[in-house]
Structure formats: structure tokens, C-alpha cells
């Protein structure tokens, strides 16, 4: 048996229904993810307009990510049990409607509340996307669809600052920050209409399953305890309290999930996920990759503006090659995977770590005039590496998710990435600011922070190597019999899909859209 992404597999094409489903998922992801990066450019104008205090700003920026992360796993489970279409539509409708509230806010606390609601709506939307892709596509088409969804986040992250800067330059800071919220409205409405028309009709994959409300509450509490200290950092005693709380909640979650499984119930986290070393290690790869890339982007933005004195628009243009190369590389990743298989992830992460390390050395020794060009070239290479490996790793991780846990497995993966991003952003911004405050200057601070990012990326390389070995062992063992879609990576197409369900019928692998 061989992987569906092996060299012998012919290229499959999306049919018309599949293209419409993919368009809706990509549009929904882009609309909800670009919001955060656009807003970051508008923070100074927003602060002056609303006379916001630092605590307000912290919650306006980070509250969105907190609510986003909290909504992922419950949203994924709701989609598994009751179908995904109308949860997608509802989440996007909430996100769009609250964008109007954000744009018209006159008090900081109103904007804080609106951002929390926006984040919850965005989390509900994004938790349905991976499940929808897994429901609708199989084999090579699934890998390519996941690749297009994965690159959406990178493009949104990179394009947000130039868009925000252009809006502020066009209409001025007083009204510009409000317009950045209003931009969500037409895109959100259009995507809601497309989703209502084009997504498959609701069809639960976890038939006769309960919601496991206790498990949902424990996961929500654990997510809150893990992310909250990075949203609003406490004193050192507070860190100890949060760490103790996280340990207690994690222990309670493990105990409850095992109890549910022994009692013949339907635990929130499917036993196949907890038993799968490739799923756990692949999730660790995604966490380290996402956290290091997001933190490196933040540190780069701070260095370009504070260290080199560039305007927000010019700083955003230095980072733009990353988005371009990521998009191109993600579109072509399936060809690389056909030839090299799981090793693509390891190679991509290795290149990413080397780019981060090289960036620190270039900043330390390069001339001021040449630095923007050199860093832009490194962003081009780093974006290509991320585009090749990110979507590939996601596809390999989700191979180990059974159909009835498609939504939860994708939500756990996204939630883990959000937590990793919160931790890395908080830690790396602290490293950078402490280094600049210590008299070393911005160049030394960027070098230190880049070295830390490279170390985190190196951990992802190690996890990827271990994941490859675990996948090989699992495919050779009895699991390969019970889940026939997990084929050994030797290059021959598997007649069934990666989740163990029948593969696409017909030579072109048409989408199995359910209407």
C-alpha cells in the first residue's frame, strides 16, 4: 500500500461543485483572518480616537484571538454532530454583523465586547472549514484543498498591514480605523450568500453521538487558562496559579475522556486521536512552525519600524514577498509531495529554521541601506518553505482522524496553533524588548529573537523526523488494517481515502459534495 500522494498518483482535478465549496472555505478563512492583521496597523489611530487605555488596547487586540481559540473545539464538535453548513453561515453572519458594531463604537469597552464576539464568530466559522474539506474531498484533492486553506492564513497575515496602511493613508486616521472594520461587511455578506448556496447540506458525520458537554467545558476552561496569561500577563504568582490550574484541568480532561470511553460513550476527543503518535507529533510540528513564524513576523515588523525607522507601509512591503512565495509554493506543494512524501515537511522546516537564523546574522552584520532588500529576499525564501511544508503537514496530520471526528481533529490542530502563537508572540516580544532595553540596540535584539525563533523551528524539525518514523511504524502495524486509508509512503495510490472511507469515484476524483 502506498500513499495517495505518491509519485505514481495522477493529478486529480476539482469538479465544479468542489471548486465552489473550496471558494467558500477560502473566502471565509481570508475574511476572518485578515481582520486581525489589518487592525494591528490601525491601533495608534484607534487609541487616539477612543482615548483607549493600554488595558483596553490589549483586550481589543488579543481578545479576538482568545475568543477565536475558545470557539474552535466546541464549534468543531457541533459540526461533527449536527452538520457544518449552518454553523458556518451563523458564525460568519455574527462576525459580519459585529463588524458594523466595531466600526461605530464610541467607547473602548464597546469595541472590546465587539472584538470578543467577532472572535467567537470567526472561531465557529474556521472550525467548520477543515471538517468540510475532509467531508467533501479525498486523497490528493484533500491535500490540495487543505493547502489552499492553509496558505489563506499566511496571505491574510502578510496582506493585512499594507491594506490597513493604504486605508489610513487614503481617508485619514480618524475615520480610517473604522473603515478597516467596514471592509469586512461586503466580503462577509457575499461569503454568507455563497455558503448558503454552495456548501453541502447538513449531514452529521458523528451519527448518534452526544456532545460530551463536560468535555467541552473542560477544553474551554483549559484553553482559557492557557491563553489568558498571554493576553494579559499577570505577576509571577499569577503565572504559578495559571500553571497549576492548567495542570488540574488537563488531568481532569484526560480522566473524563477515559471514563467516557470505558462507559461506551462518545468522548469529545476521539480515542483514535489520543492513541495516534503521528497525529500528536504532527500537531507539535504545526505548533512550533506556526508559533515561530508568527513571532518572527512580529519581531521583523518591530525591527523595521523601531530599528530602521521605516514607515508601516514600507515595513509591510518588506514582508510581502513571504505572502507571494507562500501562495505559489502552496499551489505547487502537491508536486513536491508526490516525489518526496513526508520528507517534504522536514525539509521545509529545516529551510525555515535556517532562514530565521540567517536573518539574525544578516541584521547583525549587514549595512543599513541593504537590510530591507536582504530581509525581503529572506522573506521570499521563508515563505516558500512555509508554503510547501505547512499544508503538507496539515494533510498528513489529518490522515489519522476518523470521519466522525473530522471537525474536532481540525479544531484541535487550529487551537494548538493559536496557543503556540500566543506563547511565542508574548515570549519573543519580551525577548526583543528586554534586549533593546538592555543597551544592546535593535540589531542585537533582532539577532537574539531570531535565534530563539530558529530554535523553536528546530524543535519542529525534530518532531517532524519523529512523526515520519511513527507514521512508518503505524502503517506497518495493525492500525493499517483497521484504517486502510493510511498507506505506506512508497508511491502507489491507495484505492481508499486517507480517512479510511471510500475514495473518490471516477478517474478525476470528483468531489463528493452532498446536496
Beta strands, then each sheet from edge to edge (+ up, - down):
end
